Amino acid sequence: MIWHIVKKDWKLSWLMITGVAAIHWAIAAIEFKSGFLSLNQSLVQLRLLLDPIAVMGSALLIAMIIQQDAIPGVRQDWLARPIQRWHLLLEKVLFVVVAVQVPILAADIFLGLANGFPLRQTLAAALSREAFVLLSFTLPILAFTSLTRNMPEAIVSAVIALFAWAMLMQTVFVAAGGGDFERVEPTLRSGVAWVGESLKFALVLLGASTVLGLQYFRRKTMLSRCLAVVFLLLMLSTSFLPWKPAFAMQERLSPNPASGGATVLAFNPGAGRFHSPSGIIPSNENTRRYGNEGKVAVHVPLQIAGLPTDSVLLADRSEVCLISAGGKTEYCGTGEDMHVYKEGPDFGEVQTYQKIEVPVAVYRRLRDQPTRVEINYSLTQWQLGRSYAMPAVGGDQRIPGLGWCKTKVNDDETVVELSCMQPGKGPHCGNVCATGFLENATSGRRNPEYFACEPNYSPYFGDFDSVMTHFNAGLRFRDALGQAHFPVDGSQLAQSRIVNRLYQPTDHFTTRLVIPQIMLQEWEAQ
Amino acid sequence: MIQTNKLWKRFGRIDALRDLSFSVPEGSAFALIGANGAGKTTVIKVLMNILEPSQGSATVLGVDSRKISPHELKQIGYVSENQDMPARLTVAEYIAYLRPFYAHWDRQLEAAMLRQLRLPLERKIGDLSHGMRLKMALLCALPYRPKLLILDEPFSGLDPLVRDEFMEGLLLQAGEMTILVSSHELGEIDGVATHVGFLDEGKLLFQESMSDLTARFREVYVTLESGQSERGEFPNDWLHVRSEGNVLRFVDSRFSEEALGERIRSVVNGVRIVDTQPMALRSIFTTLARAARNGSA
């Protein structure tokens, strides 16, 4: 009987299915045409227009399919027909998956293959994304629309639900921290955000199964609606997952546990105050020196020992507390994300600064007082996997971990642009950290490295926008103002290459640094 | 075939059905009569397991209404004035969709009904008139020869011509079917129903076979000698009693040819002439409804 319902649903919705699929395929075609860098503005504009239409179209299509045999109400003809409820439920779920998800899967596979990536890599990324879209979009909308009897009701309910959600989030943020996202959502935009996201997916599965079961087998719409609200609130609560349990989960998944055990962080007053390195200005120099408005930047010098050769140490989070001499905790907050890398065996201990942004009022109270500083670090140690070199100009190479990469000089002739793309996770939002530098292959001279590490330790790939992830890095070789000079300048580009080093996580661990007594004013940036 | 037992259905604070007990014998055509809002549609939705009873129970084809499965639904034809069928399918497409759900779908009967009801096969259901949609619902309810046919206000809004076509379509195929039909229009069930139940504000006032009902009701005219009057209380089963000059009129709801004269003489003196008239169904119901509202039924 399932097949008969499928045929009926196809007759009623083939036009919409084809239309929505066409939009997804058009987006894939635009993305393919755009290539590495979306320089064609009309294509960019078209994509910006089509993306929300695809999302809205898919949502309306799901609602349409479900409401062809709506559950709430007492007038539907199917209620008096000998249709097994589980047949209907199974048909709806399968039909929605085929009508909404299969065209997306086809578009993703086309995109990967058209860009020359192997079928296996493309399929793995596309299927992972399918599961992500199913859990984050299709299934919740399927369950939601089963609570409504027609399209206007679904649209009005969705608007009300979104408005209520936004109001609730706003209220929570204001109540908890006045808009301090890091405090309210500690895992947000971090490598362990996937833990909360996975919890959310588990709740989606549980909630959708409960609601669909109640609706299709019992037709308990009021109860289902109440449960849907409860599950929505539970899902909302996963956004506020505390850092510690999330990172503890990550620690258990360390590929090489205890390999970071030898790493020791210590206060290193001998390093002196933080100074801006002369000559070359790192991209984040201004923010390193000057704190955000209303805060004073304090740079605590650190020495890190025990790092393995060719490794990166990344602080996923540093929780800082400042305690006065009287034992009163004056301030707790998060320190700036910190990373160090150790290249080759010659480096001994690594020195760095931990930046702490102290609210002005707290700083004024403590600046000349002996203050105890406690920092709880959640760290990830990365180990060099492989290095790849490619020409600085006109490079076109496929690099495992980075994907298909090209290099070119920008229009201002100040930066060599490295652009890479691949299906699935990359260094941006991936579990690969990349460093790279411009090197004169003949003289061996190097420019400062770029460091790209926005970790996402999730065991799956999920991106709502596209199956392809893009990675772009700029390697400066000329300062347009003439203030900085680079060892490898424009005249050497022809003999130069970009060396990319790819690191993979080996261990996630925590450590605690206690500085019994410092004067904050002594560590303010100069 | 259908049995309800102390059935209640509440919507919030409103009792749509109150302690409703009735039974529909197999092979009968049971008419559920009542004004708009009396609860007829609610009873039928409960019987079809579209609504769940708040209290009490109902059995249909020997199965608790809450447990009606596709097995029972294959034996039930259901036609309702407010039945939503897929508006964007054509008549032919929807019939083709329904056929596989019924193992005993009779294609010849379907063709005969199509001819009789004159439905446009290629027209979308959403473009059909109200009358055509009801005929369509009937067409979708009969070709599998259900044991039980449930009709919820099937004549509502139909013009006489369409109503006759509908009735012809129905009666032609009724055969051994048990029929439950709800209506607020008495004329519609006259000649169709073998049994009748009267529903008022969610309560069943009575249920009876049509023959018994028409047999026990008479309008009685008693002409008295001048100056005479009643000498006692009137029996409870005399309804709508009123005097006009020296004529006493009432409706006898327990009419018996033999006993009537004696009963009249026991409450009035000087009886000159007693005349009895059989009552039309409409008059019986009007009398009953009025009596129910006055609390004397």
Interface residues (C-beta under 8 A of the other chain):
Chain A: M1 H4 K7 K8 K11 L12 Q68 G73 V74 R75 Q76 D77 L79 A80 R81 P82 I83 Q84
Chain B: K45 M48 N49 I50 L51 P70 H71 L73 K74 I76 Y78 S80 N82 Q83 D84 M85 P86 R88 L89 E93 Y97 L98 P100 F101 Y102 A137 C140
